[in-house]
Amino acid sequence: MPPFPRTAHVGGGSRDFSGSSPVSIGQALREATDMQTWLPAPDRLSEVTERLLDYIRETAPAVEAAATARPADCLVRRAALAAVQEARERAEGGPGNGYASAIAFARGLGKAAGKLLHQQRRLQWNGGGR
Protein backbone atom coordinates (compact mmCIF):
# COMPACT_ATOMS: atom_id res chain seq x y z
CA MET A 1 0.00 0.00 0.00
CA PRO A 2 1.32 3.48 -0.74
CA PRO A 3 2.30 5.52 2.31
CA PHE A 4 -0.38 8.09 1.51
CA PRO A 5 -3.45 6.36 0.04
CA ARG A 6 -5.40 8.18 -2.66
CA THR A 7 -2.66 10.69 -3.36
CA ALA A 8 -0.13 10.88 -6.16
CA HIS A 9 2.71 9.97 -3.77
CA VAL A 10 3.34 6.24 -3.90
CA GLY A 11 6.62 6.09 -2.03
CA GLY A 12 10.13 5.30 -3.10
CA GLY A 13 9.75 1.60 -3.83
CA SER A 14 10.32 -1.26 -1.47
CA ARG A 15 12.48 -0.54 1.52
CA ASP A 16 13.98 -2.88 4.07
CA PHE A 17 13.15 -1.69 7.57
CA SER A 18 14.55 -4.75 9.30
CA GLY A 19 17.89 -3.00 9.88
CA SER A 20 18.43 0.05 11.97
CA SER A 21 16.93 3.26 10.67
CA PRO A 22 19.18 6.22 9.94
CA VAL A 23 16.67 8.29 11.94
CA SER A 24 17.13 8.11 15.71
CA ILE A 25 14.02 7.67 17.80
CA GLY A 26 14.67 11.04 19.42
CA GLN A 27 14.83 12.74 16.03
CA ALA A 28 11.68 10.94 14.88
CA LEU A 29 9.82 11.98 18.03
CA ARG A 30 10.85 15.62 17.64
CA GLU A 31 9.91 15.75 13.99
CA ALA A 32 6.58 13.99 14.46
CA THR A 33 5.45 16.15 17.35
CA ASP A 34 6.61 19.35 15.59
CA MET A 35 4.54 18.64 12.49
CA GLN A 36 1.91 21.09 13.66
CA THR A 37 4.35 23.90 12.86
CA TRP A 38 5.99 22.58 9.68
CA LEU A 39 5.13 20.23 6.83
CA PRO A 40 7.73 17.59 5.98
CA ALA A 41 8.43 16.34 2.48
CA PRO A 42 6.49 13.13 1.75
CA ASP A 43 9.66 11.01 1.72
CA ARG A 44 10.71 12.39 5.10
CA LEU A 45 7.22 11.85 6.49
CA SER A 46 7.39 8.21 5.36
CA GLU A 47 10.79 7.74 6.96
CA VAL A 48 9.74 9.25 10.29
CA THR A 49 6.49 7.28 10.31
CA GLU A 50 8.27 3.99 9.62
CA ARG A 51 10.83 4.71 12.36
CA LEU A 52 8.07 5.37 14.87
CA LEU A 53 6.18 2.22 13.84
CA ASP A 54 9.37 0.16 14.16
CA TYR A 55 10.04 1.64 17.60
CA ILE A 56 6.54 0.85 18.82
CA ARG A 57 6.70 -2.72 17.47
CA GLU A 58 10.07 -3.31 19.15
CA THR A 59 9.48 -1.51 22.43
CA ALA A 60 5.86 -2.28 23.32
CA PRO A 61 6.47 -5.98 24.11
CA ALA A 62 9.48 -5.16 26.31
CA VAL A 63 7.61 -2.46 28.24
CA GLU A 64 4.60 -4.74 28.60
CA ALA A 65 6.76 -7.58 29.96
CA ALA A 66 8.53 -5.30 32.44
CA ALA A 67 5.22 -3.82 33.58
CA THR A 68 3.43 -7.13 34.04
CA ALA A 69 6.27 -8.34 36.28
CA ARG A 70 5.16 -5.74 38.83
CA PRO A 71 2.32 -6.09 41.36
CA ALA A 72 -1.18 -5.53 39.97
CA ASP A 73 -1.74 -2.44 42.15
CA CYS A 74 1.52 -0.75 41.08
CA LEU A 75 0.89 2.70 39.59
CA VAL A 76 3.95 2.44 37.34
CA ARG A 77 2.59 -0.82 35.95
CA ARG A 78 -0.80 0.73 35.17
CA ALA A 79 0.72 3.75 33.43
CA ALA A 80 3.12 1.60 31.40
CA LEU A 81 0.39 -0.79 30.26
CA ALA A 82 -1.80 2.15 29.26
CA ALA A 83 1.05 3.58 27.20
CA VAL A 84 1.57 0.21 25.51
CA GLN A 85 -2.12 -0.07 24.68
CA GLU A 86 -2.28 3.46 23.26
CA ALA A 87 0.85 2.96 21.15
CA ARG A 88 -0.45 -0.30 19.71
CA GLU A 89 -3.86 1.18 18.93
CA ARG A 90 -2.32 4.14 17.13
CA ALA A 91 0.07 1.91 15.19
CA GLU A 92 -2.73 -0.43 14.09
CA GLY A 93 -4.95 2.41 12.89
CA GLY A 94 -2.79 3.45 9.99
CA PRO A 95 -3.08 6.69 8.07
CA GLY A 96 -6.32 7.68 6.42
CA ASN A 97 -6.51 9.12 2.94
CA GLY A 98 -4.27 11.99 1.96
CA TYR A 99 -1.23 13.85 3.12
CA ALA A 100 -2.95 15.70 5.98
CA SER A 101 -4.11 12.39 7.40
CA ALA A 102 -0.60 10.97 7.10
CA ILE A 103 0.71 13.95 9.08
CA ALA A 104 -1.94 13.45 11.77
CA PHE A 105 -1.06 9.73 11.91
CA ALA A 106 2.66 10.50 12.33
CA ARG A 107 1.92 13.08 15.04
CA GLY A 108 -0.22 10.55 16.91
CA LEU A 109 2.50 7.94 16.61
CA GLY A 110 5.04 10.46 17.88
CA LYS A 111 2.97 11.26 20.95
CA ALA A 112 2.30 7.58 21.70
CA ALA A 113 5.95 6.60 21.14
CA GLY A 114 7.03 9.44 23.43
CA LYS A 115 4.78 8.13 26.20
CA LEU A 116 6.10 4.63 25.62
CA LEU A 117 9.69 5.85 25.86
CA HIS A 118 8.87 7.72 29.07
CA GLN A 119 7.31 4.61 30.63
CA GLN A 120 10.24 2.45 29.53
CA ARG A 121 12.62 4.81 31.32
CA ARG A 122 10.35 5.01 34.32
CA LEU A 123 10.30 1.22 34.63
CA GLN A 124 14.09 1.15 34.47
CA TRP A 125 14.55 3.93 37.03
CA ASN A 126 11.90 2.73 39.43
CA GLY A 127 13.20 -0.83 39.78
CA GLY A 128 10.85 -2.21 42.38
CA GLY A 129 8.93 0.67 43.90
CA ARG A 130 5.28 1.53 43.58
DSSP file (Angstrom, degrees, kcal/mol; ACC not computed):
  #  RESIDUE AA STRUCTURE BP1 BP2  ACC     N-H-->O    O-->H-N    N-H-->O    O-->H-N    TCO  KAPPA ALPHA  PHI   PSI    X-CA   Y-CA   Z-CA
    1    1 A M              0   0    0      0, 0.0     9,-0.0     0, 0.0     0, 0.0   0.000 360.0 360.0 360.0 140.1    0.0    0.0    0.0
    2    2 A P        -     0   0    0      0, 0.0     8,-0.1     0, 0.0     9,-0.1  -0.320 360.0-116.9 -65.1 153.9    1.3    3.5   -0.7
    3    3 A P  S    S+     0   0    0      0, 0.0     7,-0.1     0, 0.0     8,-0.0   0.807 110.2  35.7 -63.5 -27.3    2.3    5.5    2.3
    4    4 A F  S >  S-     0   0    0      5,-0.7     3,-1.0     3,-0.1     5,-0.2  -0.790  90.6-144.5-127.5  88.1   -0.4    8.1    1.5
    5    5 A P  T 3  S+     0   0    0      0, 0.0    93,-1.7     0, 0.0     3,-0.1  -0.137  78.8  15.3 -55.4 145.6   -3.5    6.4    0.0
    6    6 A R  T 3  S+     0   0    0      1,-0.2     2,-0.3    91,-0.2    91,-0.1   0.777 105.0 102.0  60.6  31.8   -5.4    8.2   -2.7
    7    7 A T  S <  S-     0   0    0     -3,-1.0    -1,-0.2     2,-0.3    -3,-0.1  -0.836  85.2-109.3-128.9 172.5   -2.7   10.7   -3.4
    8    8 A A  S    S+     0   0    0     -2,-0.3     2,-0.6    -3,-0.1    -2,-0.1   0.667  92.9  95.0 -76.4 -15.8   -0.1   10.9   -6.2
    9    9 A H        +     0   0    0     -5,-0.2    -5,-0.7     1,-0.1    -2,-0.3  -0.669  42.5 167.9 -82.6 118.3    2.7   10.0   -3.8
   10   10 A V        -     0   0    0     -2,-0.6     3,-0.3     1,-0.3    -1,-0.1   0.319  46.2-111.2-112.2   7.1    3.3    6.2   -3.9
   11   11 A G        -     0   0    0      1,-0.2    -1,-0.3    -9,-0.1     3,-0.1  -0.221  37.2 -69.1  90.8 178.2    6.6    6.1   -2.0
   12   12 A G  S    S-     0   0    0      1,-0.4    -1,-0.2    -3,-0.1     2,-0.1  -0.003  79.2 -91.5-100.5  28.2   10.1    5.3   -3.1
   13   13 A G  S    S-     0   0    0     -3,-0.3    -1,-0.4     2,-0.1     2,-0.2  -0.445  76.6 -20.9  93.0-171.5    9.8    1.6   -3.8
   14   14 A S        -     0   0    0     -2,-0.1     2,-0.4    -3,-0.1    -3,-0.0  -0.534  63.9-169.6 -77.9 139.1   10.3   -1.3   -1.5
   15   15 A R        -     0   0    0     -2,-0.2     2,-0.8     0, 0.0    -2,-0.1  -0.952  21.9-128.5-128.1 146.8   12.5   -0.5    1.5
   16   16 A D        +     0   0    0     -2,-0.4     3,-0.3     1,-0.1    -2,-0.0  -0.856  26.8 172.6 -97.9 111.0   14.0   -2.9    4.1
   17   17 A F        +     0   0    0     -2,-0.8    -1,-0.1     1,-0.2     4,-0.1   0.240  56.3  95.3-100.9  12.8   13.1   -1.7    7.6
   18   18 A S  S    S+     0   0    0      2,-0.1    -1,-0.2     3,-0.0     3,-0.1   0.787  79.0  63.0 -74.4 -25.7   14.6   -4.8    9.3
   19   19 A G  S    S-     0   0    0     -3,-0.3     2,-0.2     1,-0.2     0, 0.0  -0.160 108.4 -68.0 -84.0-174.5   17.9   -3.0    9.9
   20   20 A S        -     0   0    0      1,-0.1    -1,-0.2     2,-0.0    -2,-0.1  -0.561  51.8-120.7 -79.5 142.5   18.4    0.1   12.0
   21   21 A S        -     0   0    0     -2,-0.2     4,-0.1     2,-0.2    -1,-0.1  -0.509   9.1-131.6 -78.9 145.8   16.9    3.3   10.7
   22   22 A P  S    S+     0   0    0      0, 0.0     2,-0.5     0, 0.0    -1,-0.1   0.648  92.1  82.2 -70.2 -11.6   19.2    6.2    9.9
   23   23 A V  S    S-     0   0    0     24,-0.1    -2,-0.2     4,-0.0     2,-0.1  -0.829  81.3-135.9 -94.8 124.1   16.7    8.3   11.9
   24   24 A S     >  -     0   0    0     -2,-0.5     4,-2.5     1,-0.1     5,-0.2  -0.380  20.5-117.1 -72.1 158.2   17.1    8.1   15.7
   25   25 A I  H  > S+     0   0    0      1,-0.2     4,-2.6     2,-0.2     5,-0.2   0.875 116.4  54.4 -65.7 -34.9   14.0    7.7   17.8
   26   26 A G  H  > S+     0   0    0      2,-0.2     4,-2.4     1,-0.2    -1,-0.2   0.926 109.8  46.2 -62.4 -44.2   14.7   11.0   19.4
   27   27 A Q  H  > S+     0   0    0      2,-0.2     4,-2.7     1,-0.2     5,-0.2   0.914 112.8  50.2 -63.9 -43.4   14.8   12.7   16.0
   28   28 A A  H  X S+     0   0    0     -4,-2.5     4,-2.6     1,-0.2     5,-0.2   0.904 110.7  49.5 -62.7 -41.6   11.7   10.9   14.9
   29   29 A L  H  X S+     0   0    0     -4,-2.6     4,-2.4     2,-0.2     5,-0.2   0.930 112.3  47.6 -63.1 -45.5    9.8   12.0   18.0
   30   30 A R  H  X S+     0   0    0     -4,-2.4     4,-1.4     1,-0.2    -2,-0.2   0.938 114.8  45.3 -61.3 -47.2   10.9   15.6   17.6
   31   31 A E  H  < S+     0   0    0     -4,-2.7     4,-0.3     1,-0.2    -2,-0.2   0.919 113.7  48.8 -65.1 -43.1    9.9   15.7   14.0
   32   32 A A  H >< S+     0   0    0     -4,-2.6     3,-1.0     1,-0.2    -1,-0.2   0.914 114.1  44.3 -65.1 -42.9    6.6   14.0   14.5
   33   33 A T  H 3< S+     0   0    0     -4,-2.4     3,-0.4     1,-0.2    -1,-0.2   0.695 111.3  55.0 -78.2 -16.7    5.5   16.2   17.3
   34   34 A D  T >X S+     0   0    0     -4,-1.4     3,-2.2    -5,-0.2     4,-0.7   0.394  76.3 100.9 -91.2   2.9    6.6   19.4   15.6
   35   35 A M  T <4  +     0   0    0     -3,-1.0    -1,-0.2    -4,-0.3    -2,-0.1   0.595  66.9  71.7 -67.6  -8.3    4.5   18.6   12.5
   36   36 A Q  T 34 S+     0   0    0     -3,-0.4    -1,-0.3     1,-0.2    -2,-0.1   0.707 106.3  37.5 -75.6 -17.7    1.9   21.1   13.7
   37   37 A T  T <4 S+     0   0    0     -3,-2.2     2,-0.3     1,-0.2    -2,-0.2   0.520 125.5  25.9-110.5  -7.9    4.3   23.9   12.9
   38   38 A W     <  -     0   0    0     -4,-0.7    -1,-0.2    -7,-0.1     0, 0.0  -0.990  67.7-130.8-151.1 155.6    6.0   22.6    9.7
   39   39 A L        -     0   0    0     -2,-0.3     2,-0.1    -3,-0.1    -3,-0.1  -0.940  25.1-145.2-111.9 117.9    5.1   20.2    6.8
   40   40 A P        -     0   0    0      0, 0.0    63,-0.0     0, 0.0    -2,-0.0  -0.368  27.9 -95.7 -77.4 158.3    7.7   17.6    6.0
   41   41 A A     >  -     0   0    0      1,-0.1     4,-2.7    -2,-0.1     3,-0.3  -0.418  40.7-110.5 -64.3 149.1    8.4   16.3    2.5
   42   42 A P  H  > S+     0   0    0      0, 0.0     4,-2.3     0, 0.0     5,-0.2   0.866 118.2  51.8 -54.3 -39.6    6.5   13.1    1.7
   43   43 A D  H  > S+     0   0    0      2,-0.2     4,-2.1     1,-0.2     5,-0.1   0.906 111.7  46.6 -64.8 -39.6    9.7   11.0    1.7
   44   44 A R  H  > S+     0   0    0     -3,-0.3     4,-2.7     2,-0.2     5,-0.2   0.897 110.2  53.2 -68.2 -39.5   10.7   12.4    5.1
   45   45 A L  H  X S+     0   0    0     -4,-2.7     4,-2.5     1,-0.2    -2,-0.2   0.910 109.6  49.2 -60.7 -42.4    7.2   11.8    6.5
   46   46 A S  H  X S+     0   0    0     -4,-2.3     4,-2.6    -5,-0.2    -1,-0.2   0.915 111.5  48.9 -62.3 -43.5    7.4    8.2    5.4
   47   47 A E  H  X S+     0   0    0     -4,-2.1     4,-2.0     2,-0.2    -2,-0.2   0.919 113.5  45.2 -64.7 -45.0   10.8    7.7    7.0
   48   48 A V  H  X S+     0   0    0     -4,-2.7     4,-2.3     2,-0.2    -1,-0.2   0.919 113.6  50.6 -65.2 -43.6    9.7    9.3   10.3
   49   49 A T  H  X S+     0   0    0     -4,-2.5     4,-2.5    -5,-0.2    -2,-0.2   0.927 110.9  48.0 -61.3 -46.0    6.5    7.3   10.3
   50   50 A E  H  X S+     0   0    0     -4,-2.6     4,-2.6     1,-0.2    -1,-0.2   0.884 110.4  52.3 -63.5 -38.0    8.3    4.0    9.6
   51   51 A R  H  X S+     0   0    0     -4,-2.0     4,-2.4     2,-0.2    -1,-0.2   0.919 111.1  47.0 -63.9 -42.7   10.8    4.7   12.4
   52   52 A L  H  X S+     0   0    0     -4,-2.3     4,-2.5     2,-0.2    -2,-0.2   0.907 112.2  49.5 -66.2 -41.5    8.1    5.4   14.9
   53   53 A L  H  X S+     0   0    0     -4,-2.5     4,-2.5     2,-0.2    -2,-0.2   0.922 111.6  49.2 -62.4 -43.6    6.2    2.2   13.8
   54   54 A D  H  X S+     0   0    0     -4,-2.6     4,-2.2     2,-0.2     5,-0.2   0.918 110.8  50.7 -60.8 -43.5    9.4    0.2   14.2
   55   55 A Y  H  X S+     0   0    0     -4,-2.4     4,-2.9     1,-0.2     5,-0.3   0.928 111.4  47.2 -61.0 -46.1   10.0    1.6   17.6
   56   56 A I  H  X S+     0   0    0     -4,-2.5     4,-2.3     1,-0.2    -1,-0.2   0.926 112.2  49.7 -63.2 -44.4    6.5    0.8   18.8
   57   57 A R  H  < S+     0   0    0     -4,-2.5    -1,-0.2     1,-0.2    -2,-0.2   0.862 118.5  39.6 -62.4 -36.0    6.7   -2.7   17.5
   58   58 A E  H  X S+     0   0    0     -4,-2.2     4,-0.6    -5,-0.2    -2,-0.2   0.868 122.6  37.9 -80.7 -38.2   10.1   -3.3   19.1
   59   59 A T  H  X S+     0   0    0     -4,-2.9     4,-2.6    -5,-0.2     5,-0.3   0.824  99.6  70.2 -89.6 -34.3    9.5   -1.5   22.4
   60   60 A A  H  X S+     0   0    0     -4,-2.3     4,-2.7    -5,-0.3     5,-0.2   0.903  99.9  48.2 -55.7 -46.4    5.9   -2.3   23.3
   61   61 A P  H  > S+     0   0    0      0, 0.0     4,-2.4     0, 0.0    -1,-0.2   0.898 113.0  48.5 -62.8 -37.3    6.5   -6.0   24.1
   62   62 A A  H  X S+     0   0    0     -4,-0.6     4,-2.3     2,-0.2    -2,-0.2   0.916 113.8  45.5 -68.1 -42.6    9.5   -5.2   26.3
   63   63 A V  H  X S+     0   0    0     -4,-2.6     4,-2.5     2,-0.2     5,-0.2   0.914 113.1  51.2 -66.3 -41.9    7.6   -2.5   28.2
   64   64 A E  H  X S+     0   0    0     -4,-2.7     4,-2.6    -5,-0.3    -2,-0.2   0.916 110.8  48.1 -61.1 -43.8    4.6   -4.7   28.6
   65   65 A A  H  X S+     0   0    0     -4,-2.4     4,-0.9    -5,-0.2    -2,-0.2   0.919 113.2  47.2 -63.9 -43.8    6.8   -7.6   30.0
   66   66 A A  H  < S+     0   0    0     -4,-2.3     3,-0.3     1,-0.2    -1,-0.2   0.884 114.4  47.9 -65.4 -37.7    8.5   -5.3   32.4
   67   67 A A  H >< S+     0   0    0     -4,-2.5     3,-1.7     1,-0.2    -2,-0.2   0.907 107.6  53.3 -70.7 -41.8    5.2   -3.8   33.6
   68   68 A T  H 3< S+     0   0    0     -4,-2.6    -1,-0.2     1,-0.3    -2,-0.2   0.679  97.2  67.8 -70.6 -14.6    3.4   -7.1   34.0
   69   69 A A  T 3< S+     0   0    0     -4,-0.9    -1,-0.3    -3,-0.3    -2,-0.2   0.593  91.0  81.9 -76.0 -10.1    6.3   -8.3   36.3
   70   70 A R  S <  S-     0   0    0     -3,-1.7    60,-0.0    -4,-0.2    58,-0.0  -0.487  98.8 -79.6 -91.3 163.8    5.2   -5.7   38.8
   71   71 A P    >   -     0   0    0      0, 0.0     3,-1.9     0, 0.0     6,-0.2  -0.267  41.2-115.7 -60.9 149.6    2.3   -6.1   41.4
   72   72 A A  T 3  S+     0   0    0      1,-0.3     6,-0.1    -3,-0.1    -2,-0.1   0.776 114.3  51.5 -59.7 -29.0   -1.2   -5.5   40.0
   73   73 A D  T 3  S+     0   0    0      4,-0.1     2,-0.3     5,-0.0    -1,-0.3   0.337  80.0 123.0 -92.6   8.5   -1.7   -2.4   42.1
   74   74 A C    <>  -     0   0    0     -3,-1.9     4,-2.0     1,-0.1     5,-0.1  -0.550  54.9-150.2 -73.6 126.5    1.5   -0.8   41.1
   75   75 A L  H  > S+     0   0    0     55,-0.7     4,-2.3    -2,-0.3     5,-0.2   0.851  97.4  54.8 -66.2 -35.1    0.9    2.7   39.6
   76   76 A V  H  > S+     0   0    0     54,-0.4     4,-2.4     2,-0.2    -1,-0.2   0.900 107.2  51.6 -64.4 -40.5    4.0    2.4   37.3
   77   77 A R  H  > S+     0   0    0      2,-0.2     4,-2.7     1,-0.2     5,-0.2   0.943 109.9  48.5 -60.2 -48.8    2.6   -0.8   36.0
   78   78 A R  H  X S+     0   0    0     -4,-2.0     4,-2.0     1,-0.2    -2,-0.2   0.917 113.2  46.6 -60.0 -45.5   -0.8    0.7   35.2
   79   79 A A  H  X S+     0   0    0     -4,-2.3     4,-2.0     2,-0.2    -1,-0.2   0.898 113.2  49.3 -65.5 -40.3    0.7    3.7   33.4
   80   80 A A  H  X S+     0   0    0     -4,-2.4     4,-2.2     2,-0.2    -2,-0.2   0.921 111.1  48.4 -66.3 -43.8    3.1    1.6   31.4
   81   81 A L  H  X S+     0   0    0     -4,-2.7     4,-2.3     1,-0.2    -1,-0.2   0.857 110.4  52.3 -66.1 -34.3    0.4   -0.8   30.3
   82   82 A A  H  X S+     0   0    0     -4,-2.0     4,-2.5    -5,-0.2    -1,-0.2   0.899 109.3  49.7 -66.2 -39.9   -1.8    2.2   29.3
   83   83 A A  H  X S+     0   0    0     -4,-2.0     4,-2.4     2,-0.2    -2,-0.2   0.896 110.7  50.1 -65.1 -39.8    1.1    3.6   27.2
   84   84 A V  H  X S+     0   0    0     -4,-2.2     4,-2.4     2,-0.2     5,-0.2   0.932 111.4  48.5 -62.2 -46.5    1.6    0.2   25.5
   85   85 A Q  H  X S+     0   0    0     -4,-2.3     4,-2.4     1,-0.2    -2,-0.2   0.926 112.6  47.6 -62.1 -45.4   -2.1   -0.1   24.7
   86   86 A E  H  X S+     0   0    0     -4,-2.5     4,-2.5     1,-0.2     5,-0.2   0.924 111.9  49.9 -62.2 -44.8   -2.3    3.5   23.3
   87   87 A A  H  X S+     0   0    0     -4,-2.4     4,-2.3    25,-0.2    -1,-0.2   0.918 112.3  47.3 -62.0 -43.6    0.8    3.0   21.2
   88   88 A R  H  X S+     0   0    0     -4,-2.4     4,-2.2     2,-0.2    -1,-0.2   0.906 111.5  50.6 -65.1 -41.4   -0.5   -0.3   19.7
   89   89 A E  H  X S+     0   0    0     -4,-2.4     4,-1.4    -5,-0.2    -2,-0.2   0.916 112.4  46.4 -63.6 -42.6   -3.9    1.2   18.9
   90   90 A R  H  X S+     0   0    0     -4,-2.5     4,-0.9     1,-0.2    -1,-0.2   0.900 112.9  50.0 -66.6 -39.2   -2.3    4.1   17.1
   91   91 A A  H  < S+     0   0    0     -4,-2.3     3,-0.2    -5,-0.2    -2,-0.2   0.866 110.7  49.5 -67.6 -36.1    0.1    1.9   15.2
   92   92 A E  H  < S+     0   0    0     -4,-2.2    -1,-0.2     1,-0.2    -2,-0.2   0.790  99.7  67.6 -73.2 -28.0   -2.7   -0.4   14.1
   93   93 A G  H  < S-     0   0    0     -4,-1.4    -1,-0.2    -5,-0.2    -2,-0.2   0.879  84.1-165.4 -63.3 -40.4   -5.0    2.4   12.9
   94   94 A G     <  -     0   0    0     -4,-0.9     2,-0.1    -3,-0.2    -2,-0.1   0.134  32.5 -56.4  71.5 165.4   -2.8    3.4   10.0
   95   95 A P        -     0   0    0      0, 0.0     7,-0.1     0, 0.0     3,-0.1  -0.408  49.8-136.2 -75.8 155.4   -3.1    6.7    8.1
   96   96 A G        -     0   0    0      1,-0.2     2,-0.5     2,-0.1     6,-0.0   0.167  51.0 -49.4 -84.2-149.2   -6.3    7.7    6.4
   97   97 A N  S    S+     0   0    0    -93,-0.1     4,-0.3     4,-0.1   -91,-0.2  -0.781  99.2  13.4 -94.8 127.7   -6.5    9.1    2.9
   98   98 A G  S  > S-     0   0    0    -93,-1.7     4,-1.7    -2,-0.5    -2,-0.1  -0.121  88.9 -73.3 101.9 166.1   -4.3   12.0    2.0
   99   99 A Y  H  > S+     0   0    0      1,-0.2     4,-2.2     2,-0.2     5,-0.2   0.873 124.1  55.4 -66.9 -41.5   -1.2   13.9    3.1
  100  100 A A  H  > S+     0   0    0      1,-0.2     4,-2.3     2,-0.2    -1,-0.2   0.895 109.0  49.0 -61.5 -39.3   -3.0   15.7    6.0
  101  101 A S  H  > S+     0   0    0     -4,-0.3     4,-2.6     2,-0.2    -1,-0.2   0.877 108.3  53.6 -67.6 -37.1   -4.1   12.4    7.4
  102  102 A A  H  X S+     0   0    0     -4,-1.7     4,-2.3     2,-0.2    -2,-0.2   0.878 109.1  49.5 -64.6 -36.9   -0.6   11.0    7.1
  103  103 A I  H  X S+     0   0    0     -4,-2.2     4,-2.6     2,-0.2    -2,-0.2   0.929 111.1  48.6 -66.2 -45.2    0.7   13.9    9.1
  104  104 A A  H  X S+     0   0    0     -4,-2.3     4,-2.4     1,-0.2    -2,-0.2   0.894 111.2  51.3 -62.1 -39.2   -1.9   13.4   11.8
  105  105 A F  H  X S+     0   0    0     -4,-2.6     4,-2.5     2,-0.2    -2,-0.2   0.936 111.0  47.2 -62.2 -47.2   -1.1    9.7   11.9
  106  106 A A  H  X S+     0   0    0     -4,-2.3     4,-2.7     1,-0.2    -2,-0.2   0.901 111.4  51.2 -62.8 -41.5    2.7   10.5   12.3
  107  107 A R  H  X S+     0   0    0     -4,-2.6     4,-2.3     2,-0.2    -1,-0.2   0.923 110.9  48.4 -62.1 -43.4    1.9   13.1   15.0
  108  108 A G  H  X S+     0   0    0     -4,-2.4     4,-2.4     1,-0.2    -2,-0.2   0.905 111.8  49.3 -62.7 -41.7   -0.2   10.6   16.9
  109  109 A L  H  X S+     0   0    0     -4,-2.5     4,-3.2     2,-0.2     5,-0.3   0.913 109.6  53.0 -62.2 -41.8    2.5    7.9   16.6
  110  110 A G  H  X S+     0   0    0     -4,-2.7     4,-2.1     1,-0.2    -2,-0.2   0.914 110.7  45.9 -60.6 -44.3    5.0   10.5   17.9
  111  111 A K  H  X S+     0   0    0     -4,-2.3     4,-1.9     2,-0.2    -1,-0.2   0.923 115.9  45.6 -65.0 -44.0    3.0   11.3   21.0
  112  112 A A  H  X S+     0   0    0     -4,-2.4     4,-2.2     2,-0.2   -25,-0.2   0.908 113.3  49.3 -67.2 -41.6    2.3    7.6   21.7
  113  113 A A  H  X S+     0   0    0     -4,-3.2     4,-2.6     1,-0.2    -1,-0.2   0.871 108.8  54.3 -65.6 -36.1    5.9    6.6   21.1
  114  114 A G  H  X S+     0   0    0     -4,-2.1     4,-2.2    -5,-0.3    -1,-0.2   0.904 109.4  46.8 -63.0 -41.9    7.0    9.4   23.4
  115  115 A K  H  X S+     0   0    0     -4,-1.9     4,-2.4     2,-0.2    -2,-0.2   0.891 111.9  51.5 -65.9 -39.1    4.8    8.1   26.2
  116  116 A L  H  X S+     0   0    0     -4,-2.2     4,-2.3     2,-0.2    -2,-0.2   0.917 109.9  48.8 -63.9 -43.6    6.1    4.6   25.6
  117  117 A L  H  X S+     0   0    0     -4,-2.6     4,-2.3     2,-0.2     5,-0.2   0.910 110.7  51.3 -61.4 -43.2    9.7    5.9   25.9
  118  118 A H  H  X S+     0   0    0     -4,-2.2     4,-2.3     1,-0.2    -2,-0.2   0.918 111.7  46.3 -60.9 -44.2    8.9    7.7   29.1
  119  119 A Q  H  X S+     0   0    0     -4,-2.4     4,-2.5     2,-0.2    -1,-0.2   0.861 109.1  55.2 -69.2 -34.8    7.3    4.6   30.6
  120  120 A Q  H  X S+     0   0    0     -4,-2.3     4,-1.7     2,-0.2    -1,-0.2   0.937 112.0  43.5 -61.0 -46.1   10.2    2.5   29.5
  121  121 A R  H  X S+     0   0    0     -4,-2.3     4,-2.6     1,-0.2     5,-0.2   0.888 111.8  54.0 -66.1 -39.2   12.6    4.8   31.3
  122  122 A R  H  X S+     0   0    0     -4,-2.3     4,-2.4     1,-0.2    -2,-0.2   0.898 107.3  50.5 -63.6 -40.7   10.3    5.0   34.3
  123  123 A L  H  < S+     0   0    0     -4,-2.5    -1,-0.2     1,-0.2    -2,-0.2   0.881 112.7  47.3 -63.3 -37.9   10.3    1.2   34.6
  124  124 A Q  H  < S+     0   0    0     -4,-1.7     3,-0.4    -5,-0.2    -2,-0.2   0.894 116.4  42.5 -70.2 -40.3   14.1    1.2   34.5
  125  125 A W  H  < S+     0   0    0     -4,-2.6     2,-0.9     1,-0.2    -2,-0.2   0.838 112.4  53.2 -76.2 -33.1   14.6    3.9   37.0
  126  126 A N  S  < S+     0   0    0     -4,-2.4    -1,-0.2    -5,-0.2    -2,-0.1  -0.526  73.9 175.7-103.2  64.3   11.9    2.7   39.4
  127  127 A G  S    S-     0   0    0     -2,-0.9    -1,-0.2    -3,-0.4    -2,-0.1   0.782  73.3 -12.4 -43.0 -50.9   13.2   -0.8   39.8
  128  128 A G  S    S+     0   0    0     -3,-0.2    -1,-0.2   -58,-0.0    -2,-0.1   0.391 103.2 110.9-138.3   3.3   10.9   -2.2   42.4
  129  129 A G              0   0    0      1,-0.1   -53,-0.1   -55,-0.0    -3,-0.1  -0.158 360.0 360.0 -79.0 175.1    8.9    0.7   43.9
  130  130 A R              0   0    0    -56,-0.1   -55,-0.7   -55,-0.1   -54,-0.4   0.384 360.0 360.0 -97.3 360.0    5.3    1.5   43.6
